[in-house]
Structure formats: C-alpha cells, structure tokens
Amino acid sequence: MKTTKLVSTCDIKDCPTIYATDRGTLLFQGETPTDHGLRIPAHETLVEIPAELLRKAIREKLI
C-alpha cells in the first residue's frame, strides 16, 4: 500500500496524522484508547484523533 501524508497536527513523526492510500482510503494515526468501554471486533480497532485535525483537513480541502 502506498500512502501520502495529507495533514498533521505537527511536523514531527509521532503526531495525529491523516494519510491517503492508493486504495482510495484514508489512514488515521492517533492514540489507541483503552478506556472506551466498547466491544470492538478483533479485526477492528479504534483510533482517537483531535477534532482539530479533521477541521484542518477540511479547511485545506484535503478530505
């Protein structure tokens, strides 16, 4: 899978980030929450990202 960085909350590697893939999908980098109390199937996961990251992506017309 090829990825392209769309938007991030900072300029270093370990920040919440949105990537586009060559599959026509998006990847979200963020914290993995453990205190959500939800039942998630083993093949899925949750990623917590700041709302501001999405706002920034929308403002910049990236998504």
N, C-alpha and C positions, 0 to 999 in steps of 0.2 A: 504494500500500500504506500502510495506517495502522499505526503502531507505538505500543506502550505500554511504557515502561520498567518492568521488573519488579524487578530487583535489580542493584546495582553494588558495586564494591569501594571506591568513594569518591563524594564529592558533586560533583566537577567532571566536565567532559565526557569527557576522554580517559582513561577507565579501563575495564578489562574490565567489560562490562555484558551482561545478558540482556534482550531485548525480546520481547514477544508481538506478533504481527501479526493483522490482521483476516482473514488467510487460514487461521488455525488453526495457524500455525507459530511457531517461535522463531528469533530472530536473535541471534547471539553476537558481541560486539565484543571483540577482543583482538589480540594481536600476530600478525603473519604470519610464521611460522617459515620459515627458508630452509635450515637445516642438517639437515633430516629424512631425506634420502636416499630418499624415497618417489617413486613415479611417480604423479602425480595428473593425471587428465584435464584438458584445457584449460578445460572448463566448470565445474570444481570448484576449491575452494581448501581450505586448512587454516587454522584459527584456534586459537591457543594461549590458553587461559584458565586461571586459577588454580583448582585443585580447591576451594579455599575458597569461590569464587563459587558453585559448584554446591551445596556444603554449606549456604551461607547461603540460597539459593533453596529448598532442600528444608526447612530448618528453619522458614522463613517460609511454607511451604506454597504457594509461588508456581508450582512446577512439580511 
